[in-house]
């Protein structure tokens, strides 16, 4: 048995603000390449609620003393965007145009990039998630007469996305490619340099 002291157990992580996660959308491509109409989802967006919905199966076995055993048989990640309707914003316009569509026409290319601010003040890309999502529950207007029009849409992955974490072996090069394909928006907004967490200095 490995024993740890209270000091060893007392850890401090990095608590970051939600806006440091950047979301991108575009049309699906045959080879999974970056869409030509790539757009950043941010203008007018106030809240992004992330939900991981699990499909579960519960059974009781004779050797379990009547206790049910729960097994997760599937899991779907969804992101609910809400805020004010920004007409002319490429991302909102792309999503709003799907409201009258059904089936595969609702599917789009999607990417989430998670950043932290390192000790040096530099933005560090720590994780990227890319896949196909389907948009549902789209609202692109409505509200009180003098209020901005509302915007809502939920993006749900249609299959398991490709996830790259900085802690994975060989991830630095892959995340560097991600950062080239989808440059950090917050680097412009905050006036900070963006790089990959754990990458050698100068990269």
Secondary structure, 3 states (H helix, E strand, C coil): CCCCCHHHHCCCCCCCCHHHEEEEEECCCCCCCCCCCCEEECCCEEEEEEEEEEEEEEEECHHHCCCEEEEEEEEEEEEEEEEECCCCCHHHHHHHCCCCCCHHHHEEEEEEEEEEECCCCCEEEEEEEEEEEEEEEEECCCCCCCCCCEEEEEEEECCCCEEEECCCCCHHHHHHHHHHHCCCHHHHHHCCCEEECCCCCCC
